[in-house]
Amino acid sequence: MMYDDTIAAIATPPGEGGIGIVRISGKDALLILERIFVPARPGSWKPYRMRYGHVVDRNGTSIDEALAVFMRGPRSFTAEDTVEISVHGGPLVVEQVLQQALAAGARAANPGEFTMRAFLNGRIDLAQAEATLDIITARTTAALALAEAQLGGWLSHELHRIRGLLMDPLAYCTALVDFPEDDVETQDITTLLTAAVRSLDALVATAQQGVIYRQGARATLVGRPNAGKSSLLNALLRIDRAIVTPIPGTTRDTLEETANLEGVPVVLTDTAGIVESADPVERLGVERSRRAVALADLLLLVVDGSTLPAADDDEIVALTRGRRTVLAVNKIDLIEGDDAMRERVASLECAYERLRGAPFDATVAVSALTGQGLDVLGATVARLLLGESPPADGRLVTNVRHRDALARAADHARDALNGVRRGVSPDLLAVDLTAAINAIGEVTGETVGDDLLHAIFSRFCIGK
Ligand code: GDP
């Protein structure tokens, strides 16, 4: 499908920068370029060759010096004729270049519209289009690597293969419906269906880890005042500060930050004053803390390793009952000698487990002050969040939407397989098989409605 109109947008982030880029895509891209850009040296446009010149307004007055390149469809991001104009990166100058492009016949692009065209023009499938968004929003190198792999197309290829496993049985069942049984050669479709079910189940299983790498998880620190919660939170953030950026759209405050724990983006929340209070301001804190505990995928019970359990510990320990919890014995730097330290940690673990009435998922000895044990704590949290499944090979389903669609596909394929074994009529088998194929198509984009497409692409920024 080719579009009639030509779209334009600023492709670089808002604000001041070294370079600002305006991107134009569609059948009139070159025409519009010729209207608004005067090359320093005359001559015709050669694709993929950058030219120096000036962006000019209607009267031929220069707006800025610029570099421009023309890419001939289908060899471009959108698979359409595309132009990129680079100017100095000031918000006003970039906006003026965009305005010239619009005045010359382009339409302002919607969020994600360039990527949507790449998808609708068949250059990439929906899973790959979504991967480009994941690349932009990736918060850890692990999440980035998974998104790059998905853009590379492994998921698309795997789904294409599984679809093939289902198409043959569907063709067979349809033939049995349409023609007398004697005319159709008997075929055993259970082998193909078994392979399809297995492959779909395997993909769905990878989502347990994949979704956590992409979306992250929440860990909430609970403990008595002065146990060292906020010190520990800050120390965990420092493990890998450089490549962690806050999740867009989340409120940032001093009590909540994202840490990169072995590639897993973990939102750490500190709970100050979780024990009931009469003070209204403190009560707000209590409310928020209780919510943070309720939302957490994992709790970190932080205790002061230099003191003994106290009477008021019970209320805090109660929060961890029935919840996945790591006991972090903090301030071990205050304990002299390794043996004494181990003994202390073991006796605190024992005391708190008795109080809790159940063992912890792990116990880690740390010092927020010296950094001792922090890497073990980070790895322990990451391992518990990811589960005990086999190590990631980069081929993980990372998207909840994909996981849910593939789980449905697996169920329909399983129904078909059981149906064959029970001797269900071919028209009913065909219904299950079609449903399975359609569910796969929701991931690759073959069978998605406009509403869903709109919802997916509207999460992109304008210019992507
Ligand atoms: P919170 O109330 O649980 O958030 O505890 P803080 O993080 O505010 O720490 C309380 C006090 O304990 C502060 O004076 C910290 O400097 C100190 N502290 C925290 N962690 C450690 C640690 O690992 N070792 C030592 N020696 N002191 C610590």
Boltz pocket constraint, residues with backbone or C-beta under 6 A from the ligand:
constraints:
  - pocket:
      binder: B
      contacts: [[A, 223], [A, 224], [A, 225], [A, 226], [A, 227], [A, 228], [A, 229], [A, 230], [A, 231], [A, 232], [A, 330], [A, 331], [A, 332], [A, 333], [A, 334], [A, 366], [A, 367], [A, 368], [A, 369], [A, 370]]
      max_distance: 6.0
